[in-house]
Amino acid sequence: MSQDILADAMNGIRNAKRARKDSVKLIRVSKLLVEVLKIMKLKGIIKKYKIDTKGQSVEVSLGEFSECKVIKPRFSVKKDQIEKYRRRYLPARNVGTVVISTGKGLMTHEEAVEKGIGGSLIAYFY
């Protein structure tokens, strides 16, 4: 186990998908992880997630995806640099999502470009 809860969660989700599992239980939870899971649910990467506050875990039902990873180190990008990193991490033009932490909260790269704000790259999935 590493110190990065989000990286551990993304690895667990990716490994469960490769093992052809329908769901995975993530032992450690953070606010950042929950926000990333919300974005993943909106994009259809996961079907649903259930937070167990008593046991401090999350049960995640997997959807359709090929890859989900965190971005390390977490690069800070300006609004005009987002396209460069989108091309680096995503396989094609309209495929996948890069999650960016901005001053206005976590959002996808499309929302950040639309609002004209930069931030810190957190994760990507497609």
N, C-alpha and C positions, 0 to 999 in steps of 0.2 A: 504494500500500500504506500502510495506517495502522499505528499501533502496537498496535492491538487485534486479536490473533490470532483470538479468538472471533468478533468482528464480521466479519472478512474471511472466515472459514470459513462462517458463516451466509449471508452474501451469495453466496458461491460455490455453496453448496447450493441456495439459492433460484433463482439464475440458471440453474443446470443444469436444475432442474425446469421452469422456464419455457421453456427451449430444448429440452425433451423428451428430455433425456439420461438414460441409465440409471445412470450413475455419474459421479463427479467426483473429481479428484485435488487435494487441498489441500496446498499447498507447505509451509506453516509449521504446526508442532505445538506444543501446550502441554499441561500436565497438566489444566488447566481444560477445554480442548477435548475431551480424551479422556473426561473424566467426563461432559460434556454429551452426547457421542456415545453413551455407555453408556445414559443415560436415554432418548435418542431411539430407540435400538434396542429398548429395553424397550417403548416406546409404539408401535412400528411405523412411525415416521417414516422411519427408514432400515432397510434390510434387513441390511446388514453393513458393517463397516469393517475395513480391514487397515492396520496401522501398519508403515511401512518405516523402521526405525531407522537404516539405513545412509544413506538419502537424505533423512531427516528430512521425510517426507511421509505422508499418509494417503489411502488410496483408499476412497471411500464409495459404496456402492450405495444408490440412492434408493428409498424406499417411497412410500406415499401420504400427501400432506399438501398444505395450501393455502398456509401461511405459516410462516416461521420467522425470528425476529429476536431481536437482543439488546436489552436494556433499558438505555438510557442517559439520564440518569445512573443509576447503580446504587443505587436507593433502599434504605435500611434500613427494614425493616418489623417491627412487633411482631406477635405471634401473632393479635391481634384485627383487624389491618389487612390481612391477607392477602386476605380476601374482597373488599375495596374494589379492590385492584389486580388481582385475578383478573377482576372485572367490567370493569375498564378495558381490559385487554389481550386477553381471550378473547371470541369472538363469542357464545357461548351457555353455558348452565349446565354441562352435562356434556361440553363439547367443548373439547379442547386441554389444554395443560399449561404451567404457569409453573415455571421452575427457580429454586430458592432456595438460596443458599449459607448454610449454618448452621454453628454450632460443631461439629456432628456430621457435617459433609460436605455435599455437594450432594444435594438431594432435590427431589421434586416438591412442588407446593403442597398436594396431598392429604396426603402424608406429614407435612409440617410442621404442618398443622392437627391431624392425628391425634396427633402427639407433643407438640403444644402449645408449639412453639418458633418464633421469628421468625428473620429473617436479612436477607440482602441479595438483591434481585431481580437475576437474571443474564440470563435469556432466556425466550422463550415460543415455542410452536409449536402448530399445529392443522391 
